[in-house]
């Protein structure tokens, strides 16, 4: 295998997505449907499905935030115009490095505290801090976003899915306390959208893996012409 440490770190995000996040998505969706059937008076379904759905949903949200932070950590360090490239060009400043590192710590801490918060106010505070942290890190140099094709961007689909997962954790208390079922309907609608986004993540993530060369391939691949306006578009020396 022609893999060095950089390549292995690059593959951590898709490995965790395939071996952990997507299986949990399937199990969580199954228990969501079971919970819905139980609520419609299907007595053949055990009453524990609701509790299991909540636990798996919380696990899924934590996993989605976690693998997103793994991908962002790789990008801000190893990505194009990331910290390593800035260091090679002698443009790296220590303050941005410290601030980004602190933002990772704050985001992880806010997400962890979101799970422990009981009051509506603190859940809102920690959910906001967690979402802001992920967003700020997502727009750092080195993170590939495909801004010119945002409608088919793995980055933007993923960022939207993360926000929905954080919001889902934050409103769990409201779902059980709301007699009007408004929050439950919001939860069902937003998580149905999240399921579609996860399916799109599988498609766009597979596509992006084909476009990212391994470290030993990169010097050759990046000599090719990727400017669609050029007559030599998609030609290599």
C-alpha positions as CSV (number, residue, x, y, z in Angstrom):
1,X,0.0,0.0,0.0
2,X,1.4,3.4,-1.0
3,X,-0.2,5.2,1.9
4,X,1.6,7.6,4.3
5,X,0.3,9.2,7.5
6,X,-1.3,12.0,5.5
7,X,-3.3,9.6,3.3
8,X,-4.4,7.6,6.3
9,X,-5.7,10.7,8.1
10,X,-7.5,11.7,4.8
11,X,-9.3,8.3,4.7
12,X,-10.5,8.5,8.4
13,X,-13.5,10.6,7.5
14,X,-14.9,8.2,4.8
15,X,-13.9,5.2,6.9
16,X,-15.9,6.4,9.9
17,X,-18.8,7.4,7.7
18,X,-19.0,3.9,6.1
19,X,-18.4,1.9,9.3
20,X,-20.2,3.9,11.9
21,X,-22.4,6.8,10.7
22,X,-24.3,5.2,7.9
23,X,-25.1,2.0,9.8
24,X,-26.4,4.1,12.7
25,X,-28.5,6.1,10.2
26,X,-30.2,2.9,9.1
27,X,-30.8,1.6,12.6
28,X,-32.1,5.0,13.8
29,X,-34.5,5.3,10.8
30,X,-35.8,1.8,11.6
31,X,-36.5,2.7,15.2
32,X,-38.1,6.0,14.1
33,X,-40.6,4.0,12.0
34,X,-41.2,1.6,14.8
35,X,-41.8,4.5,17.2
36,X,-44.3,6.0,14.7
37,X,-46.1,2.7,14.4
38,X,-46.2,2.3,18.2
39,X,-47.7,5.7,18.5
40,X,-50.4,4.6,16.0
41,X,-51.5,2.0,18.6
42,X,-49.5,-1.0,17.1
43,X,-49.3,-3.0,20.3
44,X,-47.0,-5.7,18.8
45,X,-44.1,-3.2,19.0
46,X,-42.5,-3.0,22.5
47,X,-42.7,0.4,24.3
48,X,-38.9,0.6,24.5
49,X,-38.5,1.6,20.8
50,X,-39.0,5.3,21.7
51,X,-36.2,5.3,24.2
52,X,-33.9,3.4,21.8
53,X,-34.7,5.8,19.0
54,X,-33.7,8.8,21.2
55,X,-30.5,7.2,22.3
56,X,-29.5,6.2,18.7
57,X,-30.5,9.6,17.5
58,X,-28.2,11.3,20.0
59,X,-25.4,8.8,19.1
60,X,-25.9,9.6,15.4
61,X,-25.7,13.4,16.0
62,X,-22.5,13.0,18.0
63,X,-21.0,10.8,15.2
64,X,-22.0,13.3,12.5
65,X,-20.4,16.2,14.4
66,X,-17.4,14.1,15.2
67,X,-16.6,12.9,11.6
68,X,-17.2,16.5,10.4
69,X,-14.6,17.8,12.8
70,X,-12.2,15.1,11.6
71,X,-12.6,16.2,8.0
72,X,-12.2,19.9,8.9
73,X,-9.1,19.2,11.0
74,X,-7.5,17.4,8.1
75,X,-8.5,20.2,5.7
76,X,-7.2,23.1,7.7
77,X,-3.9,21.4,8.3
78,X,-3.2,19.5,5.0
79,X,-5.6,21.2,2.5
80,X,-4.8,23.6,-0.2
81,X,-3.7,26.8,1.4
82,X,-3.9,25.0,4.8
83,X,-1.4,25.4,7.6
84,X,1.2,23.1,6.1
85,X,1.1,24.9,2.8
86,X,1.3,28.3,4.6
87,X,4.3,27.1,6.5
88,X,6.0,26.0,3.3
89,X,5.4,29.4,1.8
90,X,6.5,31.1,5.0
91,X,3.1,32.9,5.4
92,X,1.9,30.9,8.4
93,X,1.0,33.1,11.4
94,X,0.8,31.6,14.9
95,X,-2.4,33.5,16.0
96,X,-4.7,31.8,13.4
97,X,-3.4,28.4,14.4
98,X,-4.1,29.1,18.1
99,X,-7.6,30.4,17.3
100,X,-8.5,27.5,15.2
101,X,-7.3,25.0,17.8
102,X,-9.3,26.8,20.5
103,X,-12.4,26.8,18.2
104,X,-12.1,23.0,17.9
105,X,-11.9,22.7,21.7
106,X,-14.9,25.1,22.1
107,X,-17.0,23.2,19.5
108,X,-16.3,19.8,21.1
109,X,-17.0,21.1,24.6
110,X,-20.2,22.9,23.5
111,X,-21.5,19.7,21.8
112,X,-20.7,17.6,24.9
113,X,-22.4,20.1,27.2
114,X,-25.5,20.2,24.9
115,X,-26.1,16.5,25.8
116,X,-25.9,17.3,29.5
117,X,-28.0,20.6,29.5
118,X,-31.5,20.3,31.0
119,X,-33.0,23.8,30.6
120,X,-34.2,25.1,27.3
121,X,-32.0,28.2,27.6
122,X,-28.7,26.2,28.1
123,X,-29.6,23.8,25.3
124,X,-30.1,26.7,23.0
125,X,-26.8,28.3,24.1
126,X,-24.8,25.1,23.6
127,X,-26.5,24.2,20.3
128,X,-25.7,27.7,19.0
129,X,-22.1,27.5,20.1
130,X,-21.7,24.1,18.6
131,X,-23.3,25.2,15.3
132,X,-21.2,28.4,15.2
133,X,-18.0,26.5,15.9
134,X,-18.6,24.0,13.1
135,X,-19.5,26.8,10.7
136,X,-16.5,29.0,11.6
137,X,-14.1,26.0,11.2
138,X,-15.8,25.0,7.9
139,X,-14.9,28.4,6.3
140,X,-11.2,28.3,7.1
141,X,-8.5,28.2,4.4
142,X,-7.8,24.7,3.3
143,X,-11.4,23.5,3.3
144,X,-12.6,22.5,-0.2
145,X,-16.2,23.8,-0.6
146,X,-17.0,23.6,-4.4
147,X,-18.5,27.1,-4.1
148,X,-19.2,27.3,-7.8
149,X,-21.2,24.1,-7.7
150,X,-22.8,24.5,-4.2
151,X,-25.9,22.6,-5.3
152,X,-23.9,19.4,-5.7
153,X,-21.3,20.1,-3.0
154,X,-20.5,17.5,-0.4
155,X,-19.4,20.3,1.9
156,X,-22.7,22.2,1.9
157,X,-24.8,19.1,2.1
158,X,-22.7,18.0,5.1
159,X,-22.8,21.3,6.8
160,X,-26.6,21.4,6.5
161,X,-26.9,17.9,7.9
162,X,-24.7,18.8,10.9
163,X,-26.9,21.8,11.7
164,X,-30.0,19.6,11.5
165,X,-28.4,17.0,13.8
166,X,-27.4,19.6,16.4
167,X,-30.9,21.1,16.3
168,X,-32.5,17.7,16.7
169,X,-30.5,17.1,19.9
170,X,-31.5,20.6,21.2
171,X,-35.2,20.1,20.8
172,X,-35.6,16.6,22.3
173,X,-37.0,18.1,25.6
174,X,-39.5,20.1,23.7
175,X,-40.7,17.1,21.7
176,X,-41.7,15.3,24.9
177,X,-43.2,18.3,26.6
178,X,-45.3,19.7,23.7
179,X,-48.9,18.4,23.9
180,X,-49.7,20.1,20.5
181,X,-47.2,17.8,18.7
182,X,-45.8,20.8,16.9
183,X,-42.2,20.0,17.8
184,X,-42.7,16.4,16.9
185,X,-43.9,17.3,13.5
186,X,-40.9,19.7,13.1
187,X,-38.6,16.9,14.2
188,X,-40.1,14.5,11.6
189,X,-39.9,17.0,8.8
190,X,-36.3,18.2,9.5
191,X,-35.0,14.7,10.0
192,X,-36.7,13.5,6.8
193,X,-34.7,16.3,5.1
194,X,-31.6,15.1,6.9
195,X,-32.1,11.6,5.6
196,X,-32.1,12.9,2.1
197,X,-29.0,14.9,2.8
198,X,-27.2,11.8,4.1
199,X,-28.1,10.0,0.9
200,X,-26.7,12.8,-1.1
201,X,-23.6,12.7,1.1
202,X,-23.0,9.1,0.1
203,X,-23.2,10.1,-3.6
204,X,-21.1,13.3,-3.4
205,X,-18.6,11.8,-1.0
206,X,-17.9,8.9,-3.3
207,X,-17.5,11.3,-6.2
208,X,-15.0,13.5,-4.3
209,X,-12.9,10.5,-3.3
210,X,-12.3,9.8,-7.0
211,X,-11.0,13.4,-7.4
212,X,-8.6,13.5,-4.4
213,X,-5.2,12.0,-5.3
214,X,-3.0,10.2,-2.7
215,X,0.1,12.1,-1.6
216,X,2.4,10.2,-4.0
217,X,0.0,10.9,-7.0
218,X,-0.6,14.6,-6.2
219,X,2.6,16.0,-7.8
220,X,1.7,14.5,-11.1
221,X,-2.0,15.0,-11.0
222,X,-1.8,18.7,-10.1
223,X,0.3,19.4,-13.2
224,X,-2.8,18.7,-15.3
225,X,-4.9,21.6,-16.6
226,X,-8.2,21.9,-14.8
227,X,-9.3,25.2,-16.2
228,X,-12.5,24.6,-18.3
229,X,-11.8,27.9,-20.2
230,X,-8.5,26.6,-21.4
231,X,-8.1,24.8,-24.8
232,X,-5.8,22.3,-22.9
233,X,-8.6,21.5,-20.4
234,X,-8.1,18.0,-18.8
235,X,-4.8,17.5,-20.5
236,X,-1.6,16.6,-18.6
237,X,2.1,17.0,-19.4
